[in-house]
Amino acid sequence: MKMVSVRMRSLLSVLLLNVFYSVVSSLYFHTGETERTCFIEEVPDDTVVVGNFRTRPCGKQKDEDLPASQDLSVLVEAKDPDDMLVLSQRYGSEGRFRFTSLKPGGYQICLQSNSSQGRLSAGGMLTVHLDIRVGERTNNYAEIAAVDRLTELQLRVRQLAEQVDQIQKQQHYQRLREKHFREVDHSTNMWIFWWPVVRSLYVVAVIIWTTSSW
């Protein structure tokens, strides 16, 4: 009975891991030809971030994508939480960017398109498809299995080990965020506590100064 219970807990853990890591930041949006669009991605330290994007000119109807323009280029920049540049590279109409976080926090990822022929159709509007993957989700396990000659079981064990490692990084990052929020909350409470005292002392000082000048 005890063995069955342990096995059930293990299966439940695997299920939760798979559900937790099934979320991927995939979206599409419309932007102007030279407009700069930025996103904030919360990333733990020592974590790989990979993004794939595809940019197409809009047709007369915005849900219609035209063929890619040969002269269309996209500048991708990423900055760490301290506003330091960690990536700056120009691609064509589609590409794949990658960087590794050196510190935990919110990383700003910006895309800006440009065309040497000037304004595009539909008022220069573009459709951008963007897929951002973080941590273990950036791995291509089919390629890993082929290169390292892993069996299906070995590959699954490796995948689960990397998922657990990523969860530990996420938990560490969440603890850092909670600590920061507690410090901000403490500072705010101290300011709320001392502000009436300071204001009262100021009023008393003004009264004393006024009465002494009579």
JOHU-V81199 format. One line per field, one symbol per residue. phi: phi as a letter, one per 40 degrees, with the letter a starting at -180 (. if undefined). psi: psi as a letter, one per 30 degrees, with the letter a starting at -180 (. if undefined). A space follows every 10 residues. Layout:
# JOHU-V81199
phi: ???
psi: ???
This chain:
# JOHU-V81199
phi: .ccccccccc cccccccccc cccbcbabab acdbccbbbb bcbccfbcbb bbbabbcccc cccbccdccc ccbbcbbbbc dcgccbaaab bccaabbaab ccacicccbb bbcabccgcc cfggcbbbbb bbbbgccccc ccccccccfc cccccccccc cccccccccc cccccccccc cccccccccc cccccccccc cccccccccc cccc
psi: eeeeeeeeee eeeeeeeeee gfkkiklllk llegkkkllk kkkllhkkkk kklkkkkkae kfgkkllkkf gklkkkkkkl fggkkfkjkk laflaklklk kfllajkkkk kklkkfgaka lhggklkkkk jkkkbfffkj feeeeeefhk leeeeeeeee eeeeeeeeee eeeeeeeeee eeeeeeeeee eeefeeeeee eeeeeeeeee eff.
